[in-house]
Amino acid sequence: MPQQPQPEDFDLKQWLAEIKADSGLPDDQIAEMETILGTDKAKTALKKSVSFQKDYTRKTMEAAELRKQASRPKRSRLKEPRWRISM
């Protein structure tokens, strides 16, 4: 059975500070969000969501780099002449 992430591993205040900085929400709305999302169950769900997004982004970047590396030899082969005539 998968283990539940510990809610204390997720920094809700930091996450809300980032939201406030990005969106410009007033302090009273941020305080309401902290009250609503401050429960252990909500923190666990948020941590999963945020971790999933970071992991997805990292894996997408890794896949793009692998595709980029795999295409390099093809480009170099295309630049070289196929037939070399020796005299």
Secondary structure in CASP SS format (residue, H / E / C, confidence):
PFRMAT SS
TARGET T0000
AUTHOR 0000-0000-0000
METHOD secondary structure of the structure
MODEL  1
M C 1.00
P C 1.00
Q C 1.00
Q C 1.00
P C 1.00
Q C 1.00
P H 1.00
E H 1.00
D H 1.00
F C 1.00
D C 1.00
L H 1.00
K H 1.00
Q H 1.00
W H 1.00
L H 1.00
A H 1.00
E H 1.00
I H 1.00
K H 1.00
A H 1.00
D H 1.00
S H 1.00
G C 1.00
L C 1.00
P C 1.00
D H 1.00
D H 1.00
Q H 1.00
I H 1.00
A H 1.00
E H 1.00
M H 1.00
E H 1.00
T H 1.00
I H 1.00
L H 1.00
G C 1.00
T C 1.00
D H 1.00
K H 1.00
A H 1.00
K H 1.00
T H 1.00
A H 1.00
L H 1.00
K H 1.00
K H 1.00
S H 1.00
V H 1.00
S H 1.00
F H 1.00
Q H 1.00
K H 1.00
D H 1.00
Y H 1.00
T H 1.00
R H 1.00
K H 1.00
T H 1.00
M H 1.00
E H 1.00
A H 1.00
A H 1.00
E H 1.00
L H 1.00
R H 1.00
K H 1.00
Q H 1.00
A H 1.00
S H 1.00
R H 1.00
P H 1.00
K H 1.00
R H 1.00
S H 1.00
R H 1.00
L H 1.00
K H 1.00
E C 1.00
P C 1.00
R C 1.00
W C 1.00
R C 1.00
I C 1.00
S C 1.00
M C 1.00
END
